[in-house]
C-alpha cells in the first residue's frame, strides 16, 4: 500500500462549506420569519461556492478537474461491469457530483429572483417581472424535494462504499490522502496559489453581482399633499 494526495485543500474546504451552507439554507427556510435574511445569505454563499467549484474544475488539481472525471458512456458501462479502473470520482460518483452542482446551482439562481408572497424578496427580484418571479419561486420550492432525494442518495452511496465495499470515501475528503495498491496512479498536481486566487476573486465578484448591490434603490415616494385649509 502507498498513499497519494487525492483531494486538494480548496476542494475539501469547498465540500464541507457546501454541507454547512445547504444545511443552513434548509433550516432557515423551514424556520422562516426573520431567518429568511439568513436564507438569503446562505443562498449567496452557495452562489460563491458553486462558482468557485466550476472554476476549480478547470484550474484545480488533477482529480478535481472536470476533464479528468467527466464520465463517458463507455466508462459508465465498464464501471457497472466491474471493469473500471481509475482514481478520484468513479463514473457514477461523477454523475452524482454533476447532478448536485446543477441542482444546487438551480436552487441558488432561482432563489435570487424569488419571493415568498409576504415580505421576502430575493436580491435580484427587481430585475424581473412579478409573474416571472412567481414562476421562479414555484420552481425554487418544488425542486427542494429533488434536493432531498439527491442528498439522501449521495449520503447513502458514501455509507455503502465506506461500510460495505470497505472503501472509505469520507477520510480522503478530510485528510486529502488516500491509500492505494495500484502504483500506476500518482498524487494530484496543479491547482496552485495563482489558480486559487483567480477562482476566489471571480467567485467574490459573482457573489457581489448576485447580491443586487448594482441595482439602484427605488425612488423615494412623493410626499403627500398637505391640506392647508384653504
matplotlib code that plots the C-alpha trace (Angstrom):
import matplotlib.pyplot as plt

x = [0.0, 1.1, -0.7, -1.3, -2.7, -6.2, -8.2, -6.5, -7.3, -9.5, -11.7, -12.1, -12.9, -15.5, -17.1, -17.5, -18.6, -21.2, -22.5, -22.9, -24.5, -27.0, -28.0, -28.3, -30.4, -32.8, -33.1, -33.6, -36.3, -38.2, -38.0, -39.0, -39.7, -36.6, -34.5, -35.2, -32.4, -30.1, -31.7, -30.6, -27.1, -26.8, -28.0, -25.4, -22.8, -23.9, -23.5, -20.0, -19.1, -20.6, -18.9, -15.6, -16.1, -16.9, -13.7, -11.7, -13.0, -10.8, -7.9, -7.7, -5.5, -5.7, -8.6, -10.7, -10.8, -13.9, -11.6, -10.4, -13.6, -16.3, -17.6, -18.2, -20.9, -18.2, -16.7, -20.1, -20.6, -17.2, -18.0, -21.3, -19.5, -16.9, -14.1, -13.5, -10.1, -9.4, -8.8, -11.0, -14.7, -15.9, -18.3, -21.5, -20.0, -19.0, -22.6, -23.8, -21.4, -22.6, -26.2, -25.6, -23.8, -26.6, -29.4, -27.8, -26.9, -30.5, -31.8, -29.3, -30.1, -33.9, -33.7, -32.1, -35.3, -37.9, -40.3, -42.4, -45.6, -45.4, -42.4, -39.2, -37.8, -34.6, -31.8, -32.4, -36.2, -36.4, -34.8, -37.7, -41.5, -43.8, -45.1, -41.6, -40.6, -43.7, -42.8, -39.2, -40.4, -42.5, -39.6, -37.4, -39.9, -40.7, -37.1, -36.5, -37.8, -35.4, -32.7, -33.7, -33.7, -30.3, -28.7, -30.1, -28.8, -25.3, -25.1, -26.4, -23.8, -21.0, -22.1, -22.4, -18.9, -17.4, -19.0, -20.0, -17.3, -14.7, -13.6, -13.6, -14.7, -15.0, -11.4, -9.8, -12.2, -10.9, -7.2, -6.8, -4.8, -5.9, -4.1, -3.9, -2.4, -2.2, 1.1, 0.0, -1.8, 0.1, -0.7, -2.7, -0.8, -1.6, -4.1, -1.5, -1.9, -2.4, -5.3, -6.8, -6.7, -8.2, -11.1, -11.6, -11.6, -14.1, -16.4, -16.4, -17.3, -20.2, -21.5, -21.3, -23.3, -25.8, -26.3, -28.1, -25.6, -25.7, -29.5, -30.4, -32.7, -36.4, -37.2, -38.5, -42.3, -43.5, -44.7, -48.5, -50.1, -50.7, -54.2, -53.6, -57.3, -57.8]
y = [0.0, 3.6, 6.9, 9.6, 13.1, 12.8, 15.9, 19.3, 21.6, 24.1, 21.3, 19.8, 23.2, 23.8, 20.4, 20.9, 24.6, 23.5, 21.0, 23.8, 26.2, 23.7, 22.6, 26.3, 27.1, 24.2, 25.0, 28.7, 28.3, 25.9, 28.3, 31.3, 34.7, 36.7, 33.7, 34.4, 37.0, 34.1, 32.1, 34.8, 34.9, 31.1, 31.3, 33.9, 31.8, 28.9, 31.1, 31.8, 28.2, 26.7, 29.4, 28.5, 24.8, 25.4, 27.4, 25.0, 22.2, 23.9, 25.3, 22.9, 19.9, 16.7, 14.8, 18.0, 18.8, 18.1, 16.9, 14.0, 12.8, 13.6, 10.1, 8.7, 6.1, 3.6, 4.3, 4.0, 0.6, -0.6, 0.5, -1.3, -4.4, -4.1, -3.4, 0.3, 1.3, 4.9, 7.3, 10.1, 10.1, 6.8, 7.3, 7.1, 9.3, 11.8, 11.9, 12.4, 15.4, 16.9, 16.5, 18.1, 21.1, 21.5, 21.2, 23.3, 25.9, 25.9, 26.4, 29.3, 31.1, 30.8, 31.9, 35.2, 36.2, 34.6, 35.9, 34.4, 36.4, 38.0, 40.1, 38.5, 39.1, 37.7, 40.2, 40.3, 40.4, 44.0, 42.8, 40.5, 40.9, 39.8, 36.9, 35.6, 35.9, 33.9, 31.2, 31.0, 30.9, 27.9, 26.1, 27.0, 25.5, 22.4, 21.4, 21.3, 17.8, 16.7, 18.2, 16.0, 12.9, 13.7, 14.3, 11.1, 9.2, 10.8, 10.1, 6.5, 5.9, 7.2, 4.9, 1.9, 2.3, 3.0, 0.2, -2.4, -2.0, -1.1, 1.9, 4.9, 7.9, 10.2, 10.2, 11.3, 14.3, 15.2, 14.5, 14.7, 11.4, 8.0, 4.7, 2.7, -0.5, 0.3, 2.3, 3.5, 6.4, 9.4, 12.3, 15.2, 18.0, 21.6, 23.9, 26.3, 29.6, 31.5, 29.3, 29.6, 33.4, 33.5, 31.3, 33.1, 36.5, 35.6, 33.9, 37.1, 39.2, 36.9, 37.0, 40.8, 40.9, 38.4, 40.4, 43.2, 45.9, 47.3, 47.7, 51.3, 51.8, 52.6, 56.3, 57.8, 58.2, 61.7, 63.4, 63.5, 66.9, 68.9, 70.3, 73.9, 74.5, 77.0]
z = [0.0, -0.7, -0.2, -2.7, -2.4, -3.9, -3.0, -2.7, 0.2, -1.7, -2.9, 0.6, 2.1, -0.6, 0.1, 3.8, 3.5, 0.9, 3.5, 6.0, 3.5, 2.3, 5.8, 6.8, 3.8, 4.5, 8.2, 7.8, 5.2, 7.4, 10.4, 8.2, 9.6, 10.4, 9.5, 5.8, 6.0, 6.7, 4.0, 1.5, 3.0, 2.7, -0.9, -1.8, -0.1, -2.3, -5.4, -4.4, -3.5, -6.7, -8.8, -7.2, -7.9, -11.6, -11.9, -9.8, -12.2, -14.8, -12.8, -9.9, -9.2, -11.2, -9.7, -9.2, -12.9, -15.0, -17.8, -15.6, -14.1, -16.6, -17.4, -20.9, -21.6, -22.1, -18.6, -17.0, -18.7, -17.6, -14.0, -14.0, -15.2, -12.5, -15.0, -14.5, -13.1, -12.2, -9.3, -7.9, -8.7, -10.2, -13.2, -11.1, -8.4, -11.1, -12.4, -8.8, -8.4, -11.7, -10.6, -7.3, -8.8, -11.3, -8.8, -6.1, -8.7, -10.0, -6.4, -5.8, -9.1, -8.9, -5.2, -6.3, -8.2, -5.9, -3.3, -0.6, -1.4, 2.0, 2.9, 1.5, -2.0, -3.5, -4.0, -7.8, -7.6, -9.0, -12.3, -13.3, -13.6, -10.9, -13.0, -13.7, -10.1, -9.1, -11.6, -10.4, -6.8, -7.6, -9.3, -6.3, -3.8, -5.9, -6.7, -2.9, -2.9, -5.6, -3.4, -0.5, -2.7, -4.2, -0.8, 0.6, -2.5, -2.0, 1.7, 1.1, -1.5, 0.8, 3.6, 1.2, -0.1, 3.4, 5.3, 2.6, -0.1, 2.6, 0.5, 2.9, 1.0, 4.0, 5.3, 2.0, 1.9, 5.4, 5.1, 1.3, 1.2, 0.0, 0.4, -2.8, -4.1, -7.8, -8.2, -11.7, -10.0, -8.6, -6.4, -7.8, -9.4, -10.2, -8.5, -7.1, -5.4, -8.6, -9.7, -6.2, -6.1, -9.6, -8.6, -5.3, -7.0, -9.7, -7.1, -4.9, -7.9, -8.8, -5.2, -5.2, -8.5, -7.2, -4.0, -6.0, -5.0, -8.5, -8.6, -7.9, -5.0, -5.8, -5.9, -2.7, -2.6, -3.2, -0.1, 0.4, -0.4, 2.7, 3.5, 4.3, 5.0, 2.1]

ax = plt.figure().add_subplot(projection="3d")
ax.plot(x, y, z, "-o")
ax.set_aspect("equal")
plt.show()
